[in-house]
Amino acid sequence: MGHDTVETPNLSFGRGGAPVRSTPYARYARLDELHSLQHPLGKEPAELSFIVTTQVMELLFDLVRHEWDIARRALREDDLPAALAALRRGTHAQDVLVESWGLLATMTPQEFNSFRSLFGEASGFQSAAFLHLEFLLGNKNAALLKMYDGMPGTQDGLVEALRSPSLYDEALALLARRGLELDAQPSEQRYRPSEEVASAWRRVYSEPEFAALQPLGEALLDVAERVTRWRQRHLSAVKRTMGGKPGSGGSSGLTWLRKSAEQDVFPELWTIRDEL
Ligand code: HEM
């Protein structure tokens, strides 16, 4: 079959075949702006993949936040199916986030060193989108808001996330409304595991009366596992490209990141597994 027998899509847009400055596709996806945002600071070709990876991850952080916000709201409204659907969509976005580390898989210390000094004190540690996700998970830390003094738009969104119940808080509130004994109150501090919460989840997993809540526990575990996977892949990328040197954001680097990768997200969902 030749090319001319294949049906082709519409090739002229706009009225009367007049010249147009962009395609409908380019306008919808804002491609001119999107493709104008990659500006390597040096001559090292690998720097482009570093910038693209960072930008892709930033977009995905926001997408995950979007789904977790929907899940939080659905939990608050006692709509378990809608919450599970949002968490599931978020989980797929998290998988892409984890796999995005592949874009940096071949970067050598020499390549990284060649542009590291050019970006100065820039560090993913300053990512407001990432911090927002941390707050939604319950890993709250008000002191970090100081980074955004003078950036009210950014800071306000984070203050809101700090003050409102986390995804886990909303899940626990739903468990309480469904008859589990729970007095856990949302807090502006970092979430601390408790025996009361462990006992509630234990009952969800062992008593038929609460079995309908088990898919929520499993969906939260899917989220938790992928957060840790992202941290572990980050750790490997750091180990490979800069070893144990201090970070550009002022931390000890590997030691600091390793500690955070070792902390379980939604801890009771993991600890009760010893007994199930
Ligand atoms: C090879 C590339 C990378 C290296 C060597 C690296 C290194 C580091 C280091 C050393 C830290 C600790 C804070 C500091 O002192 O700077 C850090 C934190 C962080 N980085 Fe990266 N990074 C890399 C790529 C990325 C990318 C592509 C992203 C995506 C946005 C990212 C996001 C983050 C985030 C969110 C944190 C804070 C982590 C937390 O609070 O637990 N990093 N990075």
Residues whose N, C-alpha, C, O or C-beta is under 5 A from the ligand:
A	BS01	HEM	F50 T53 T54 M57 E58 S123 G124 F125 S127 F130 A237 V238 T241 M242 G247 S248 G249 G250 S251 G253 S260
